[in-house]
Amino acid sequence: MIARVIARLVLGLLLTALIGGCAGATKARVPVGEPFPSVRGTALSGEEIALPESFAGKPVVLVVAYKQKTQFDCDRWLVGLTQVGFPHAIYEVPTVKGLAGRLAQGFIDSGMRKGIPRENWSSVVTVYKDAPKIVALTGNRPTLNARVMLLDASGKIVWFHDRGFSHTVLMDLQKASDTLATAVAR
């Protein structure tokens, strides 16, 4: 009986250390001008995706989220980008840092599939193992806003925002996209 109590206490302490130690907060930063790191993720449809290599030669918008509660901000960005007819591919990138997230990967992905229509599964790429690379790039504190970035055809971040959706910021992103398109056309 006492051995079971001690075993549960030790297990609880280990889990707390693993979850807390692996999910630390990193101060936010603005990575404009930097290359997006090479990471691997899995689309909800099951395909393995290499970011940014899978988009080489084409601009792309990544909407990165670190917490489930960020979904509200992600949805506003996705609706806004769709409404303006944004000309580049748009990917939502849930980024789950830490051992606990990797252990719960099947559970997390299954939950996302239940809330996202099947036709959108290929544009939702969850990053687990390589999540620390993205966290180091953008920071994950504060966590309730998405990190939205426009990558040019070479994978360099040319536009970045992490303070929540607004229509004026969306227009700024649209302008950055137009500038990018004009530069490519030259």
Secondary structure, DSSP 8 states (H G I E B T S, - for coil): -HHHHHHHHHHHHHHHHHHHHHS---B----TTSB---EEEEETTS-EEEETGGGTTS-EEEEEESSGGGHHHHHHHHHHHHHTT-SSEEEEEEB--SHHHHHTHHHHHHHHHHHS-GGGGGGBEEBSTTHHHHHHHH--BS-SS-EEEEE-TTSBEEEEE-S---HHHHHHHHHHHHHHHHHHH-
